[in-house]
Amino acid sequence: MAQTKIALVTGGSRGLGKDMALSLAKKGLNIILTYNSKKDEAEETVAAIEAIGQKAAALQLNVGDANSFDAFIEETKNALQNTFGTDKLDYIINNAGVGVHASFAETTEEQFDMLVNIHFKGAFFLTQKVLPVMNDGGGIVNISTGLARFSTPGYAAYASMKGAIETLTKYQAKELGARGIRANVVAPGAIETDFGGGVVRDNAEVNKGIASVTALGRVGQADDIGSVVAFLCTDDAKWVNAQRIEASGGMFL
């Protein structure tokens, strides 16, 4: 019997990451998910994955603190042995993130550094550290944003980090191809979650405005994204590599 594949989802306890984790579990993968502070939410997500019939483990991780990654990899190795009975995982989904809404003129160095550390440096070095415990033939899914293609005032720093991630993804695909590891980007449009203070979800004017510039006439839901990520972590996507898949319902076409 083939070993069940394992996906590591950062920020997998809530919002988009939770839906990614559940969608992956529905595809028959086991899940390691990370949470930053809300252990109870992470444990609820683990229980939901187990209810689907897959195994899961939740580990604490601050993706903005690259100095913690070596210790995290050791915890991951322990979880692989103890929960899954193996020593390797197959996929990493770099989902964890925060939103900062500030104009270019008013973005502070502190905001900029936080975004670099979480969205770019964190994803860069966490994936690097995971490579020795990743099976050949696995994959990387990096999460970007529609804002890397179109510009909406207030996201200069955030979107710049995602532009960097999109470039990095091509290099990962090129350099890891010899191991059969694929690297792709999923770029969500505006989604109704608590991300960025829940502005898309809670501000009716923002919500209506986004719907009006989206071909399908509504804003995104968390479950619009998870299934796309899950697809990329299956053999159905075995020939999809170095691609940016935007899941935005057709924003700003």
FIKOLZA-690119 format. One record per residue (C-alpha): z, y, x; residue number from 1; residue in three letters. Coordinates in steps of 0.05 Angstrom, whole numbers, always signed. Layout:
REM residues N
<r Z="Z" Y="Y" X="X" i="NUM" aa="ala"/>
...
//
This chain:
REM residues 253
<r Z="+0" Y="+0" X="+0" i="1" aa="met"/>
<r Z="-19" Y="+68" X="+27" i="2" aa="ala"/>
<r Z="+37" Y="+116" X="+45" i="3" aa="gln"/>
<r Z="+46" Y="+170" X="-8" i="4" aa="thr"/>
<r Z="+24" Y="+237" X="+21" i="5" aa="lys"/>
<r Z="+75" Y="+292" X="+30" i="6" aa="ile"/>
<r Z="+65" Y="+367" X="+22" i="7" aa="ala"/>
<r Z="+110" Y="+421" X="+49" i="8" aa="leu"/>
<r Z="+111" Y="+482" X="+2" i="9" aa="val"/>
<r Z="+146" Y="+544" X="+27" i="10" aa="thr"/>
<r Z="+178" Y="+585" X="-28" i="11" aa="gly"/>
<r Z="+171" Y="+525" X="-73" i="12" aa="gly"/>
<r Z="+232" Y="+536" X="-117" i="13" aa="ser"/>
<r Z="+204" Y="+589" X="-164" i="14" aa="arg"/>
<r Z="+143" Y="+627" X="-188" i="15" aa="gly"/>
<r Z="+76" Y="+606" X="-160" i="16" aa="leu"/>
<r Z="+107" Y="+560" X="-108" i="17" aa="gly"/>
<r Z="+144" Y="+520" X="-161" i="18" aa="lys"/>
<r Z="+80" Y="+510" X="-200" i="19" aa="asp"/>
<r Z="+44" Y="+489" X="-136" i="20" aa="met"/>
<r Z="+99" Y="+438" X="-122" i="21" aa="ala"/>
<r Z="+96" Y="+410" X="-193" i="22" aa="leu"/>
<r Z="+19" Y="+408" X="-193" i="23" aa="ser"/>
<r Z="+20" Y="+371" X="-126" i="24" aa="leu"/>
<r Z="+71" Y="+322" X="-154" i="25" aa="ala"/>
<r Z="+26" Y="+309" X="-214" i="26" aa="lys"/>
<r Z="-29" Y="+291" X="-165" i="27" aa="lys"/>
<r Z="+17" Y="+238" X="-136" i="28" aa="gly"/>
<r Z="+43" Y="+274" X="-74" i="29" aa="leu"/>
<r Z="+116" Y="+277" X="-52" i="30" aa="asn"/>
<r Z="+144" Y="+346" X="-38" i="31" aa="ile"/>
<r Z="+187" Y="+382" X="+12" i="32" aa="ile"/>
<r Z="+200" Y="+452" X="-15" i="33" aa="leu"/>
<r Z="+235" Y="+510" X="+18" i="34" aa="thr"/>
<r Z="+278" Y="+563" X="-14" i="35" aa="tyr"/>
<r Z="+307" Y="+626" X="+17" i="36" aa="asn"/>
<r Z="+372" Y="+636" X="-21" i="37" aa="ser"/>
<r Z="+371" Y="+605" X="-90" i="38" aa="lys"/>
<r Z="+392" Y="+533" X="-78" i="39" aa="lys"/>
<r Z="+404" Y="+520" X="-152" i="40" aa="asp"/>
<r Z="+332" Y="+538" X="-169" i="41" aa="glu"/>
<r Z="+307" Y="+493" X="-113" i="42" aa="ala"/>
<r Z="+348" Y="+435" X="-138" i="43" aa="glu"/>
<r Z="+322" Y="+445" X="-209" i="44" aa="glu"/>
<r Z="+251" Y="+441" X="-181" i="45" aa="thr"/>
<r Z="+268" Y="+377" X="-143" i="46" aa="val"/>
<r Z="+294" Y="+347" X="-207" i="47" aa="ala"/>
<r Z="+230" Y="+367" X="-244" i="48" aa="ala"/>
<r Z="+188" Y="+334" X="-189" i="49" aa="ile"/>
<r Z="+231" Y="+271" X="-193" i="50" aa="glu"/>
<r Z="+221" Y="+271" X="-269" i="51" aa="ala"/>
<r Z="+146" Y="+268" X="-256" i="52" aa="ile"/>
<r Z="+159" Y="+206" X="-214" i="53" aa="gly"/>
<r Z="+152" Y="+233" X="-143" i="54" aa="gln"/>
<r Z="+203" Y="+243" X="-88" i="55" aa="lys"/>
<r Z="+225" Y="+312" X="-66" i="56" aa="ala"/>
<r Z="+273" Y="+348" X="-19" i="57" aa="ala"/>
<r Z="+293" Y="+421" X="-16" i="58" aa="ala"/>
<r Z="+308" Y="+455" X="+51" i="59" aa="leu"/>
<r Z="+332" Y="+526" X="+64" i="60" aa="gln"/>
<r Z="+284" Y="+569" X="+104" i="61" aa="leu"/>
<r Z="+275" Y="+643" X="+117" i="62" aa="asn"/>
<r Z="+201" Y="+647" X="+136" i="63" aa="val"/>
<r Z="+213" Y="+717" X="+163" i="64" aa="gly"/>
<r Z="+257" Y="+689" X="+219" i="65" aa="asp"/>
<r Z="+213" Y="+652" X="+268" i="66" aa="ala"/>
<r Z="+274" Y="+638" X="+312" i="67" aa="asn"/>
<r Z="+298" Y="+590" X="+258" i="68" aa="ser"/>
<r Z="+235" Y="+547" X="+257" i="69" aa="phe"/>
<r Z="+255" Y="+497" X="+311" i="70" aa="asp"/>
<r Z="+319" Y="+480" X="+273" i="71" aa="ala"/>
<r Z="+280" Y="+476" X="+208" i="72" aa="phe"/>
<r Z="+231" Y="+426" X="+239" i="73" aa="ile"/>
<r Z="+291" Y="+382" X="+258" i="74" aa="glu"/>
<r Z="+316" Y="+386" X="+186" i="75" aa="glu"/>
<r Z="+246" Y="+369" X="+163" i="76" aa="thr"/>
<r Z="+244" Y="+307" X="+208" i="77" aa="lys"/>
<r Z="+311" Y="+285" X="+179" i="78" aa="asn"/>
<r Z="+286" Y="+295" X="+108" i="79" aa="ala"/>
<r Z="+222" Y="+256" X="+124" i="80" aa="leu"/>
<r Z="+264" Y="+197" X="+148" i="81" aa="gln"/>
<r Z="+319" Y="+200" X="+97" i="82" aa="asn"/>
<r Z="+282" Y="+218" X="+33" i="83" aa="thr"/>
<r Z="+212" Y="+192" X="+46" i="84" aa="phe"/>
<r Z="+220" Y="+137" X="+98" i="85" aa="gly"/>
<r Z="+167" Y="+165" X="+145" i="86" aa="thr"/>
<r Z="+161" Y="+212" X="+204" i="87" aa="asp"/>
<r Z="+100" Y="+255" X="+185" i="88" aa="lys"/>
<r Z="+77" Y="+300" X="+129" i="89" aa="leu"/>
<r Z="+6" Y="+314" X="+108" i="90" aa="asp"/>
<r Z="-1" Y="+385" X="+81" i="91" aa="tyr"/>
<r Z="+32" Y="+453" X="+90" i="92" aa="ile"/>
<r Z="+25" Y="+507" X="+37" i="93" aa="ile"/>
<r Z="+45" Y="+575" X="+63" i="94" aa="asn"/>
<r Z="+65" Y="+607" X="-2" i="95" aa="asn"/>
<r Z="+132" Y="+642" X="+10" i="96" aa="ala"/>
<r Z="+126" Y="+717" X="+6" i="97" aa="gly"/>
<r Z="+151" Y="+783" X="-19" i="98" aa="val"/>
<r Z="+114" Y="+842" X="-48" i="99" aa="gly"/>
<r Z="+120" Y="+914" X="-25" i="100" aa="val"/>
<r Z="+87" Y="+969" X="-65" i="101" aa="his"/>
<r Z="+81" Y="+1031" X="-23" i="102" aa="ala"/>
<r Z="+23" Y="+1078" X="-8" i="103" aa="ser"/>
<r Z="-6" Y="+1077" X="+62" i="104" aa="phe"/>
<r Z="+23" Y="+1146" X="+75" i="105" aa="ala"/>
<r Z="+93" Y="+1125" X="+54" i="106" aa="glu"/>
<r Z="+98" Y="+1054" X="+82" i="107" aa="thr"/>
<r Z="+158" Y="+1050" X="+129" i="108" aa="thr"/>
<r Z="+159" Y="+1013" X="+195" i="109" aa="glu"/>
<r Z="+215" Y="+969" X="+166" i="110" aa="glu"/>
<r Z="+171" Y="+949" X="+107" i="111" aa="gln"/>
<r Z="+113" Y="+936" X="+153" i="112" aa="phe"/>
<r Z="+154" Y="+893" X="+201" i="113" aa="asp"/>
<r Z="+183" Y="+853" X="+143" i="114" aa="met"/>
<r Z="+114" Y="+839" X="+116" i="115" aa="leu"/>
<r Z="+87" Y="+819" X="+184" i="116" aa="val"/>
<r Z="+146" Y="+772" X="+196" i="117" aa="asn"/>
<r Z="+142" Y="+738" X="+128" i="118" aa="ile"/>
<r Z="+68" Y="+737" X="+112" i="119" aa="his"/>
<r Z="+34" Y="+732" X="+180" i="120" aa="phe"/>
<r Z="+80" Y="+715" X="+238" i="121" aa="lys"/>
<r Z="+119" Y="+667" X="+195" i="122" aa="gly"/>
<r Z="+58" Y="+630" X="+169" i="123" aa="ala"/>
<r Z="+27" Y="+630" X="+238" i="124" aa="phe"/>
<r Z="+85" Y="+600" X="+276" i="125" aa="phe"/>
<r Z="+113" Y="+555" X="+222" i="126" aa="leu"/>
<r Z="+46" Y="+521" X="+216" i="127" aa="thr"/>
<r Z="+42" Y="+516" X="+292" i="128" aa="gln"/>
<r Z="+111" Y="+483" X="+294" i="129" aa="lys"/>
<r Z="+92" Y="+435" X="+238" i="130" aa="val"/>
<r Z="+30" Y="+408" X="+274" i="131" aa="leu"/>
<r Z="+67" Y="+354" X="+314" i="132" aa="pro"/>
<r Z="+96" Y="+326" X="+249" i="133" aa="val"/>
<r Z="+31" Y="+330" X="+211" i="134" aa="met"/>
<r Z="-15" Y="+270" X="+202" i="135" aa="asn"/>
<r Z="-87" Y="+274" X="+224" i="136" aa="asp"/>
<r Z="-131" Y="+283" X="+163" i="137" aa="gly"/>
<r Z="-81" Y="+329" X="+130" i="138" aa="gly"/>
<r Z="-90" Y="+402" X="+111" i="139" aa="gly"/>
<r Z="-65" Y="+473" X="+110" i="140" aa="ile"/>
<r Z="-68" Y="+518" X="+49" i="141" aa="val"/>
<r Z="-54" Y="+591" X="+62" i="142" aa="asn"/>
<r Z="-40" Y="+637" X="+3" i="143" aa="ile"/>
<r Z="-75" Y="+704" X="+5" i="144" aa="ser"/>
<r Z="-89" Y="+754" X="-50" i="145" aa="thr"/>
<r Z="-146" Y="+785" X="-88" i="146" aa="gly"/>
<r Z="-123" Y="+850" X="-55" i="147" aa="leu"/>
<r Z="-156" Y="+827" X="+10" i="148" aa="ala"/>
<r Z="-224" Y="+832" X="-26" i="149" aa="arg"/>
<r Z="-213" Y="+893" X="-70" i="150" aa="phe"/>
<r Z="-167" Y="+952" X="-58" i="151" aa="ser"/>
<r Z="-114" Y="+976" X="-105" i="152" aa="thr"/>
<r Z="-72" Y="+1035" X="-80" i="153" aa="pro"/>
<r Z="-2" Y="+1015" X="-58" i="154" aa="gly"/>
<r Z="-16" Y="+950" X="-21" i="155" aa="tyr"/>
<r Z="-44" Y="+972" X="+46" i="156" aa="ala"/>
<r Z="+7" Y="+935" X="+88" i="157" aa="ala"/>
<r Z="+14" Y="+873" X="+44" i="158" aa="tyr"/>
<r Z="-61" Y="+864" X="+37" i="159" aa="ala"/>
<r Z="-72" Y="+874" X="+112" i="160" aa="ser"/>
<r Z="-26" Y="+816" X="+127" i="161" aa="met"/>
<r Z="-66" Y="+773" X="+79" i="162" aa="lys"/>
<r Z="-131" Y="+795" X="+112" i="163" aa="gly"/>
<r Z="-101" Y="+770" X="+177" i="164" aa="ala"/>
<r Z="-83" Y="+704" X="+144" i="165" aa="ile"/>
<r Z="-154" Y="+695" X="+119" i="166" aa="glu"/>
<r Z="-181" Y="+704" X="+190" i="167" aa="thr"/>
<r Z="-128" Y="+658" X="+218" i="168" aa="leu"/>
<r Z="-149" Y="+604" X="+169" i="169" aa="thr"/>
<r Z="-219" Y="+601" X="+198" i="170" aa="lys"/>
<r Z="-191" Y="+592" X="+268" i="171" aa="tyr"/>
<r Z="-144" Y="+538" X="+243" i="172" aa="gln"/>
<r Z="-202" Y="+501" X="+211" i="173" aa="ala"/>
<r Z="-244" Y="+507" X="+275" i="174" aa="lys"/>
<r Z="-190" Y="+487" X="+324" i="175" aa="glu"/>
<r Z="-157" Y="+432" X="+283" i="176" aa="leu"/>
<r Z="-221" Y="+400" X="+258" i="177" aa="gly"/>
<r Z="-218" Y="+349" X="+314" i="178" aa="ala"/>
<r Z="-155" Y="+322" X="+280" i="179" aa="arg"/>
<r Z="-189" Y="+321" X="+212" i="180" aa="gly"/>
<r Z="-142" Y="+376" X="+189" i="181" aa="ile"/>
<r Z="-174" Y="+424" X="+138" i="182" aa="arg"/>
<r Z="-151" Y="+496" X="+128" i="183" aa="ala"/>
<r Z="-167" Y="+536" X="+66" i="184" aa="asn"/>
<r Z="-144" Y="+599" X="+30" i="185" aa="val"/>
<r Z="-125" Y="+607" X="-43" i="186" aa="val"/>
<r Z="-126" Y="+680" X="-64" i="187" aa="ala"/>
<r Z="-92" Y="+693" X="-131" i="188" aa="pro"/>
<r Z="-107" Y="+754" X="-172" i="189" aa="gly"/>
<r Z="-51" Y="+791" X="-208" i="190" aa="ala"/>
<r Z="-2" Y="+740" X="-237" i="191" aa="ile"/>
<r Z="+54" Y="+746" X="-288" i="192" aa="glu"/>
<r Z="+115" Y="+725" X="-246" i="193" aa="thr"/>
<r Z="+177" Y="+760" X="-219" i="194" aa="asp"/>
<r Z="+136" Y="+776" X="-155" i="195" aa="phe"/>
<r Z="+141" Y="+849" X="-134" i="196" aa="gly"/>
<r Z="+196" Y="+862" X="-185" i="197" aa="gly"/>
<r Z="+156" Y="+831" X="-242" i="198" aa="gly"/>
<r Z="+112" Y="+892" X="-250" i="199" aa="val"/>
<r Z="+51" Y="+854" X="-276" i="200" aa="val"/>
<r Z="+94" Y="+814" X="-324" i="201" aa="arg"/>
<r Z="+140" Y="+870" X="-349" i="202" aa="asp"/>
<r Z="+98" Y="+933" X="-349" i="203" aa="asn"/>
<r Z="+53" Y="+931" X="-410" i="204" aa="ala"/>
<r Z="+7" Y="+985" X="-384" i="205" aa="glu"/>
<r Z="-3" Y="+950" X="-318" i="206" aa="val"/>
<r Z="-14" Y="+884" X="-354" i="207" aa="asn"/>
<r Z="-65" Y="+914" X="-401" i="208" aa="lys"/>
<r Z="-101" Y="+950" X="-344" i="209" aa="gly"/>
<r Z="-108" Y="+886" X="-304" i="210" aa="ile"/>
<r Z="-133" Y="+848" X="-365" i="211" aa="ala"/>
<r Z="-186" Y="+901" X="-376" i="212" aa="ser"/>
<r Z="-216" Y="+892" X="-306" i="213" aa="val"/>
<r Z="-214" Y="+816" X="-309" i="214" aa="thr"/>
<r Z="-274" Y="+778" X="-335" i="215" aa="ala"/>
<r Z="-231" Y="+729" X="-374" i="216" aa="leu"/>
<r Z="-193" Y="+786" X="-406" i="217" aa="gly"/>
<r Z="-121" Y="+770" X="-388" i="218" aa="arg"/>
<r Z="-74" Y="+770" X="-328" i="219" aa="val"/>
<r Z="-60" Y="+706" X="-291" i="220" aa="gly"/>
<r Z="-4" Y="+657" X="-304" i="221" aa="gln"/>
<r Z="+32" Y="+616" X="-251" i="222" aa="ala"/>
<r Z="-1" Y="+552" X="-276" i="223" aa="asp"/>
<r Z="-70" Y="+583" X="-262" i="224" aa="asp"/>
<r Z="-58" Y="+575" X="-187" i="225" aa="ile"/>
<r Z="-19" Y="+511" X="-174" i="226" aa="gly"/>
<r Z="-75" Y="+465" X="-195" i="227" aa="ser"/>
<r Z="-123" Y="+498" X="-147" i="228" aa="val"/>
<r Z="-75" Y="+488" X="-89" i="229" aa="val"/>
<r Z="-64" Y="+416" X="-111" i="230" aa="ala"/>
<r Z="-139" Y="+403" X="-112" i="231" aa="phe"/>
<r Z="-144" Y="+425" X="-40" i="232" aa="leu"/>
<r Z="-92" Y="+373" X="-21" i="233" aa="cys"/>
<r Z="-131" Y="+314" X="-48" i="234" aa="thr"/>
<r Z="-192" Y="+274" X="-25" i="235" aa="asp"/>
<r Z="-232" Y="+310" X="-80" i="236" aa="asp"/>
<r Z="-232" Y="+369" X="-32" i="237" aa="ala"/>
<r Z="-245" Y="+329" X="+32" i="238" aa="lys"/>
<r Z="-308" Y="+369" X="+49" i="239" aa="trp"/>
<r Z="-279" Y="+438" X="+31" i="240" aa="val"/>
<r Z="-258" Y="+472" X="+95" i="241" aa="asn"/>
<r Z="-248" Y="+544" X="+120" i="242" aa="ala"/>
<r Z="-260" Y="+569" X="+49" i="243" aa="gln"/>
<r Z="-229" Y="+626" X="+10" i="244" aa="arg"/>
<r Z="-221" Y="+606" X="-63" i="245" aa="ile"/>
<r Z="-202" Y="+665" X="-106" i="246" aa="glu"/>
<r Z="-167" Y="+647" X="-171" i="247" aa="ala"/>
<r Z="-166" Y="+713" X="-207" i="248" aa="ser"/>
<r Z="-203" Y="+701" X="-272" i="249" aa="gly"/>
<r Z="-257" Y="+746" X="-244" i="250" aa="gly"/>
<r Z="-222" Y="+811" X="-225" i="251" aa="met"/>
<r Z="-263" Y="+872" X="-207" i="252" aa="phe"/>
<r Z="-330" Y="+837" X="-208" i="253" aa="leu"/>
//
